[in-house]
Amino acid sequence: MVRVALITGASRGIGAATALVLAEHGYRVVVNHRASAPQAEEVVATIAAAGGEAVAIKADVTVPNDVTAMVDEIDQRWGGTDVLVHNALTPFAITSFAELSWEQLGGKLDSELRAAFLTTKAVVPGMVSRGYGRLIYLSTGLSRRAREGMITLGTAKAALDQFVRYVALELAPHGITANLVAPATVEGTKVAEQVTAERLRELAAAAPMRRLARPDDVAKTVAFLASEDSGFTTGHYLPVNGGLEMD
């Protein structure tokens, strides 16, 4: 059976790498984007050139009607969504607690959980009806390990982590797994672009493998969780950090 994977925020970085890796594994891939159609279409074209199937769909994952329309289009085109990779990153402020406003913190919490909630709500009924599903959410090591200036992102992702555990608990009897992938700083991503070059060098040096994570490192971990081989793995937080943290 050919599985269908929806990757939110898939026009670049981790999302694009995940789309390419899942397509290589035989998935039909939905490349979601909010406002980057040319990049999304480039990902689709790369997949098609390699013999895969993909489509780009524009949708803001914090807007209910957009999410509903996107999932309906997938249902009509390919019969449903088997794998959700929720990767889309909503904006956040880099600031100290001293300078932090409630609007900054509360706004990030709202957008982070709203996007995860809406996309999950949209795909789960179909997964339940088919008795199969893979839900994968991109978190961050900052949800467990604080770093100066990253209070909004770290706090919002910590809330996402717990949301996913509750989803995993409730949906396990239906053959649906829900897991978190938590990379350290990933080169070439929007988060990395907000960090100085000197700080990126320091972060790379701090990892035992002496480099930053790469989008493919994350995508390959996601691919395992998207596979049927991961069927007894649910509610877990999988770091991709080159040994920066070891539990």
C-alpha positions in Angstrom: 0.0 0.0 0.0 1.2 3.5 -0.9 1.1 5.7 2.2 0.3 9.5 2.0 2.4 11.9 4.1 1.5 15.5 4.8 4.5 17.6 5.8 3.7 21.1 7.1 6.2 23.9 6.4 7.9 21.7 3.7 9.2 24.3 1.3 12.7 24.5 2.8 14.9 23.2 5.6 13.8 20.2 7.7 10.4 20.1 6.0 11.9 19.9 2.5 14.5 17.3 3.5 11.7 15.2 5.0 9.6 15.5 1.9 12.5 14.2 -0.2 13.4 11.4 2.1 9.8 10.2 2.5 9.3 10.3 -1.3 12.5 8.2 -1.7 10.8 5.7 0.6 7.8 5.5 -1.6 5.3 7.8 0.1 3.0 10.2 -1.8 4.0 13.5 -0.3 2.1 16.7 0.3 4.4 19.7 0.5 2.6 22.3 2.6 3.6 25.9 2.6 2.1 29.2 3.7 3.7 31.8 1.4 6.5 30.1 -0.5 5.0 28.6 -3.6 8.1 28.7 -5.8 10.2 26.8 -3.2 7.4 24.3 -2.6 7.0 23.6 -6.3 10.7 23.1 -6.6 10.5 20.4 -3.9 7.7 18.8 -5.8 9.6 19.0 -9.1 12.6 17.3 -7.5 10.5 14.5 -6.2 8.7 14.1 -9.6 12.1 14.0 -11.4 13.1 11.1 -9.2 9.9 9.2 -10.0 8.0 10.1 -6.9 4.5 11.6 -6.4 4.1 14.9 -4.7 1.8 18.0 -4.6 2.2 21.4 -3.1 -0.7 22.8 -1.1 -0.9 26.3 0.3 -2.4 26.6 3.8 -1.7 28.5 6.9 -1.8 25.8 9.6 -3.0 28.3 12.2 -6.2 29.0 10.2 -9.0 26.4 10.6 -10.5 26.8 7.2 -7.1 26.5 5.5 -6.3 23.3 7.3 -9.7 21.8 6.6 -9.5 22.6 2.9 -6.0 21.2 2.7 -7.0 17.9 4.3 -10.1 17.7 2.2 -8.0 18.1 -0.9 -5.7 15.3 0.2 -8.7 13.1 0.8 -10.1 13.7 -2.6 -6.7 13.3 -4.4 -5.2 10.3 -2.6 -7.9 9.0 -0.2 -6.5 10.3 3.1 -3.5 11.2 5.2 -1.6 8.3 6.8 1.4 10.3 8.1 1.4 13.8 9.5 4.8 15.5 10.0 4.0 18.7 11.8 7.1 20.8 11.1 5.8 24.3 10.4 7.5 26.9 12.6 5.4 29.8 13.8 7.2 33.1 14.5 8.8 33.8 17.9 10.8 36.5 19.6 14.3 36.0 20.8 14.5 37.9 24.0 15.3 37.8 27.7 12.7 37.3 30.4 13.4 40.8 31.5 12.4 42.2 28.1 9.6 39.6 27.5 6.0 40.7 27.1 3.0 38.5 27.6 2.0 39.1 24.0 5.3 37.6 22.9 5.1 34.5 25.1 1.3 34.1 25.0 1.3 34.6 21.2 3.9 32.0 20.6 2.1 29.5 22.9 -1.2 30.1 21.1 0.2 29.8 17.6 2.3 26.7 18.4 -0.5 24.8 20.0 -3.2 26.1 17.6 -1.2 24.7 14.6 -0.6 21.3 16.2 -4.2 21.1 17.4 -5.8 22.0 14.1 -3.6 19.7 11.9 -4.0 16.8 14.3 -7.8 17.3 14.6 -8.1 17.3 10.8 -6.2 14.1 10.1 -7.0 11.9 13.1 -10.6 10.9 12.1 -9.4 9.4 8.9 -6.6 7.6 10.7 -9.0 6.2 13.2 -11.4 4.9 10.5 -8.5 3.1 8.8 -6.9 1.9 12.0 -3.5 3.3 11.1 -1.6 6.6 11.5 1.7 8.2 12.3 1.8 11.6 13.9 5.2 13.2 14.1 5.9 16.6 15.6 9.1 18.7 15.4 10.1 19.9 18.9 13.5 21.2 20.0 16.1 20.4 22.7 15.2 23.9 24.0 12.0 22.4 25.4 14.2 20.6 28.0 17.5 22.5 28.0 17.2 26.3 28.5 19.3 28.6 26.4 19.6 32.4 26.8 17.1 34.3 24.7 15.0 31.3 23.7 12.3 31.4 26.3 9.4 31.8 23.9 10.4 28.9 21.6 11.5 26.6 24.5 8.3 27.2 26.5 6.0 26.7 23.6 7.7 23.5 22.5 7.6 22.2 26.0 3.8 22.6 25.9 3.8 20.9 22.5 5.8 18.0 24.0 3.1 17.3 26.6 0.2 17.8 24.2 1.7 15.0 22.0 2.0 12.6 25.0 -1.7 13.0 25.7 -2.5 12.5 22.0 -0.3 9.4 22.0 -2.0 7.9 25.0 -5.5 8.4 23.6 -4.9 7.2 20.1 -2.7 4.2 20.8 -5.7 1.7 20.8 -6.5 2.9 17.3 -3.2 1.9 15.8 -2.0 5.5 15.7 1.4 6.6 17.1 2.4 10.1 18.1 6.0 11.0 18.6 8.4 14.0 18.9 11.6 14.6 17.1 13.8 17.2 18.9 16.8 18.4 17.0 19.5 20.6 18.3 20.3 23.7 16.2 20.0 22.7 12.5 22.1 24.4 9.9 20.3 26.2 7.2 17.0 26.7 9.0 15.1 29.8 10.1 16.2 29.3 13.7 19.9 29.0 12.8 19.5 32.2 10.7 18.6 34.1 13.8 21.9 33.1 15.6 25.2 34.8 15.0 27.9 32.9 13.1 30.1 32.9 16.2 27.3 31.4 18.3 26.7 28.7 15.7 30.4 27.8 15.8 30.2 27.5 19.6 27.1 25.3 19.4 28.7 23.0 16.9 31.9 22.7 19.0 29.8 21.8 22.1 28.4 18.7 20.4 30.5 15.5 20.7 30.2 15.1 17.0 31.6 18.6 16.5 29.0 19.8 14.1 25.4 21.1 13.9 22.6 18.9 12.9 21.7 18.8 9.2 18.2 18.7 7.8 18.8 15.1 6.5 19.8 14.0 10.0 16.3 15.0 11.2 14.5 13.8 8.1 15.9 10.3 8.4 14.7 10.1 12.1 11.3 11.2 11.0 11.3 8.6 8.3 11.7 5.8 10.8 8.8 7.2 12.9 6.7 7.4 9.7 7.3 3.8 8.9 5.4 0.7 9.8 8.6 -0.5 11.6 7.9 2.1 14.3 4.5 0.7 15.2 5.3 0.0 18.9 7.0 3.3 19.5 4.7 6.1 20.7 4.7 9.0 23.1 8.5 9.4 22.8 10.8 12.3 22.5 13.7 11.5 20.2 16.7 14.0 20.3 18.8 14.5 17.2 21.7 16.3 18.6 25.0 14.5 18.0 25.3 13.5 21.6 24.8 17.0 23.1 22.4 15.5 25.6 22.4 11.9 26.6 19.6 10.4 28.7 
